[in-house]
Amino acid sequence: MKLLYAEDEPALSEAVVDYLTYHKYIVDAVYNGADAYDYATSSDYDGIILDIMMPKRDGLEVLTDLRRNGCRTPVLLLTAKTQVEDRIRGLDTGADDYLPKPFDMGELIARIRAMLRRREEYHPDLIRFGDLTLNMQSGVLAAGEFSFALPKQEYRLMELLMLNHTMYLSTEDLLVKAWGYNTETDINSVWLYISYLRKRLSAMNSAVEIVSKRNVGYKLEVRHAPNTVY
């Protein structure tokens, strides 16, 4: 399991990282909110631990922007005991749990384990990124006032792109994950269905676009601020 830990107190950060590493977690440690956001959006984590009081950007601001941009990674907030309003705001913003400081290391790891278990058991009906919403039950893709029930293969590709929007997915990855290991389909089908999805997004006037990088793959990006109220 890979965790991101954002804490501006070096001594505490070192102690927590050592403890979590001992318990077989891989931990990336950062020391301010700006780095926390950059790391969270540029790599895949199983969980994020955010201190609220951090330089550059506070934890609540980071959490708000992560959820606004479609990040569904579980977040545990670290708060001072007196920050009741911040804890409430954090939970309302999308935090999965909070732990008052100072905390016991045993309780910290218990909270992390519980948070990660809930993630494994939780299967959301809706995936969101930018102004897009994808219903995993009906296959309906929506943006603003527009919606469309995607055919099976378009749905599978869009689901993969939305769930992995922080990274590029290669043509080979998309082929295997959307069509299966034993498919007789070749990569030309991936290119064709990516073209279909691009036309859908354009017709829906979505702010999200599918971008490509030569010899790397495809990912979703928000072209401009969507007209969506969060």
C-alpha positions as CSV (number, residue, x, y, z in Angstrom):
1,M,0.0,0.0,0.0
2,K,1.3,3.4,-1.0
3,L,0.6,6.5,1.1
4,L,1.1,10.2,0.8
5,Y,1.9,12.0,4.1
6,A,1.8,15.8,4.3
7,E,3.1,17.2,7.6
8,D,5.3,20.4,8.1
9,E,6.9,19.2,11.4
10,P,10.0,17.4,10.3
11,A,10.5,15.4,13.5
12,L,6.9,14.2,13.6
13,S,7.0,13.4,9.9
14,E,10.2,11.3,10.3
15,A,8.7,9.4,13.2
16,V,5.4,8.6,11.4
17,V,7.2,7.6,8.2
18,D,9.5,5.2,10.2
19,Y,6.4,3.7,11.9
20,L,4.4,3.2,8.8
21,T,7.4,1.9,6.9
22,Y,7.9,-0.7,9.7
23,H,4.3,-1.8,9.1
24,K,5.0,-2.4,5.4
25,Y,3.6,0.8,3.9
26,I,5.4,2.8,1.2
27,V,5.3,6.4,2.2
28,D,6.0,9.6,0.3
29,A,6.5,12.5,2.7
30,V,6.0,16.2,1.8
31,Y,6.2,19.3,4.0
32,N,3.7,21.8,2.6
33,G,0.3,21.9,0.9
34,A,1.6,22.9,-2.5
35,D,3.8,19.7,-2.7
36,A,0.9,17.6,-1.2
37,Y,-1.4,18.6,-4.1
38,D,1.3,18.1,-6.8
39,Y,2.2,14.7,-5.5
40,A,-1.5,13.6,-5.0
41,T,-2.3,14.5,-8.6
42,S,0.8,13.1,-10.3
43,S,1.0,9.7,-8.7
44,D,-1.4,6.9,-7.6
45,Y,-1.8,6.5,-3.8
46,D,-4.0,4.1,-1.8
47,G,-4.4,6.8,0.9
48,I,-3.5,10.4,1.8
49,I,-2.8,11.7,5.2
50,L,-3.1,15.5,5.4
51,D,-2.3,17.9,8.2
52,I,-4.6,20.9,8.1
53,M,-2.1,23.5,9.2
54,M,0.6,23.6,6.5
55,P,2.6,26.4,4.8
56,K,1.8,27.5,1.2
57,R,-1.6,25.7,1.1
58,D,-3.5,24.3,4.1
59,G,-4.9,20.8,4.1
60,L,-8.5,21.8,3.6
61,E,-7.6,23.8,0.5
62,V,-5.7,20.9,-0.9
63,L,-8.6,18.5,-0.1
64,T,-11.1,20.8,-1.7
65,D,-9.1,21.0,-4.9
66,L,-8.5,17.3,-5.0
67,R,-12.2,16.4,-4.7
68,R,-13.1,19.2,-7.2
69,N,-10.8,17.6,-9.8
70,G,-12.1,14.1,-9.4
71,C,-9.6,12.6,-6.9
72,R,-11.3,9.8,-5.0
73,T,-8.3,8.6,-2.9
74,P,-9.3,8.2,0.8
75,V,-8.0,11.1,2.9
76,L,-7.3,11.2,6.7
77,L,-7.1,14.7,8.1
78,L,-4.8,15.5,11.0
79,T,-6.2,18.3,13.2
80,A,-5.5,20.1,16.4
81,K,-8.0,19.2,19.1
82,T,-9.4,22.7,19.2
83,Q,-10.2,22.7,15.4
84,V,-13.7,21.4,15.6
85,E,-15.0,23.6,12.8
86,D,-12.1,22.5,10.6
87,R,-12.9,18.9,11.3
88,I,-16.6,19.4,10.3
89,R,-15.6,21.4,7.2
90,G,-13.1,18.7,6.3
91,L,-15.7,15.9,6.5
92,D,-18.1,18.0,4.5
93,T,-15.4,18.6,1.9
94,G,-14.8,14.9,1.4
95,A,-12.4,13.7,4.0
96,D,-12.9,10.1,5.0
97,D,-11.8,10.4,8.6
98,Y,-9.9,12.7,11.0
99,L,-7.5,12.2,13.8
100,P,-6.8,14.9,16.5
101,K,-3.2,15.8,17.3
102,P,-1.3,14.7,19.3
103,F,-2.2,11.2,18.4
104,D,-1.1,7.7,19.4
105,M,0.8,5.8,16.6
106,G,-1.4,2.7,17.2
107,E,-4.5,4.7,16.6
108,L,-3.1,6.3,13.5
109,I,-2.4,3.0,11.9
110,A,-5.8,1.6,12.9
111,R,-7.5,4.6,11.3
112,I,-5.4,4.1,8.1
113,R,-6.3,0.4,8.0
114,A,-10.0,1.1,8.5
115,M,-9.9,3.8,5.8
116,L,-8.2,1.5,3.3
117,R,-10.7,-1.3,4.0
118,R,-13.6,1.0,3.3
119,R,-12.0,1.9,0.0
120,E,-11.8,-1.7,-1.0
121,E,-15.4,-2.4,-0.1
122,Y,-16.8,0.8,-1.6
123,H,-17.9,0.8,-5.3
124,P,-19.2,4.2,-6.3
125,D,-22.1,4.5,-8.7
126,L,-20.7,7.8,-10.1
127,I,-17.3,8.8,-11.2
128,R,-16.5,12.5,-11.6
129,F,-13.8,14.4,-13.4
130,G,-14.0,18.1,-14.3
131,D,-17.6,18.7,-15.6
132,L,-18.1,15.0,-16.4
133,T,-20.1,12.5,-14.5
134,L,-20.1,8.8,-15.5
135,N,-22.8,6.6,-14.0
136,M,-21.3,3.1,-13.5
137,Q,-24.7,1.4,-13.4
138,S,-26.4,2.9,-16.4
139,G,-23.3,3.8,-18.5
140,V,-24.6,7.4,-18.9
141,L,-22.0,10.1,-19.4
142,A,-23.1,13.6,-18.5
143,A,-21.7,17.1,-18.8
144,G,-23.9,20.1,-17.9
145,E,-27.3,19.7,-19.6
146,F,-26.0,17.0,-21.9
147,S,-26.0,13.3,-21.3
148,F,-25.5,10.1,-23.4
149,A,-25.7,6.4,-22.7
150,L,-22.3,5.1,-23.9
151,P,-22.0,1.8,-25.9
152,K,-20.1,-0.9,-24.0
153,Q,-16.6,-0.3,-25.4
154,E,-16.9,3.5,-25.2
155,Y,-18.0,3.1,-21.6
156,R,-15.1,0.9,-20.7
157,L,-12.6,3.3,-22.2
158,M,-14.1,6.3,-20.5
159,E,-14.3,4.5,-17.2
160,L,-10.6,3.7,-17.4
161,L,-9.6,7.2,-18.4
162,M,-11.7,8.8,-15.6
163,L,-10.5,6.4,-12.9
164,N,-6.9,6.9,-13.9
165,H,-7.0,10.6,-14.9
166,T,-3.7,11.4,-13.1
167,M,-1.7,9.3,-15.5
168,Y,-1.2,8.4,-19.1
169,L,-2.5,5.0,-20.2
170,S,-0.8,3.4,-23.1
171,T,-2.7,2.1,-26.1
172,E,-1.7,-1.5,-25.1
173,D,-3.0,-0.9,-21.5
174,L,-6.3,0.4,-22.8
175,L,-6.6,-2.5,-25.2
176,V,-6.0,-5.2,-22.5
177,K,-8.1,-3.5,-19.9
178,A,-11.1,-2.6,-22.1
179,W,-11.2,-5.6,-24.4
180,G,-9.4,-8.3,-22.3
181,Y,-6.2,-10.3,-22.5
182,N,-7.6,-12.8,-25.0
183,T,-9.1,-10.3,-27.4
184,E,-8.4,-10.6,-31.2
185,T,-8.9,-6.9,-31.5
186,D,-5.9,-4.8,-32.4
187,I,-4.8,-1.3,-31.3
188,N,-6.6,0.2,-34.3
189,S,-9.8,-0.3,-32.3
190,V,-8.4,1.7,-29.4
191,W,-7.7,4.6,-31.8
192,L,-11.1,4.4,-33.3
193,Y,-13.0,4.4,-30.0
194,I,-10.8,7.2,-28.6
195,S,-11.9,9.2,-31.7
196,Y,-15.6,8.3,-30.9
197,L,-15.1,9.6,-27.3
198,R,-13.5,12.8,-28.4
199,K,-16.5,13.5,-30.7
200,R,-18.8,12.8,-27.8
201,L,-17.0,15.2,-25.5
202,S,-17.0,17.9,-28.2
203,A,-20.7,17.4,-28.9
204,M,-21.5,17.7,-25.1
205,N,-19.4,20.9,-25.0
206,S,-17.4,19.4,-22.2
207,A,-14.4,21.2,-20.7
208,V,-12.6,17.8,-20.5
209,E,-10.6,16.5,-23.4
210,I,-8.6,13.4,-24.2
211,V,-5.0,14.3,-24.7
212,S,-2.3,12.1,-26.1
213,K,1.5,12.0,-25.8
214,R,3.5,10.4,-28.5
215,N,4.8,6.9,-27.5
216,V,3.3,7.4,-24.0
217,G,-0.5,7.2,-24.2
218,Y,-3.8,9.0,-23.4
219,K,-5.2,10.8,-20.4
220,L,-8.0,13.3,-19.5
221,E,-7.4,17.0,-18.9
222,V,-9.6,19.9,-18.1
223,R,-9.2,22.4,-21.0
224,H,-10.7,25.3,-19.0
225,A,-12.7,25.9,-15.9
226,P,-16.0,23.9,-16.3
227,N,-19.4,25.6,-15.7
228,T,-20.1,23.3,-12.9
229,V,-21.0,24.4,-9.3
230,Y,-19.3,22.2,-6.7
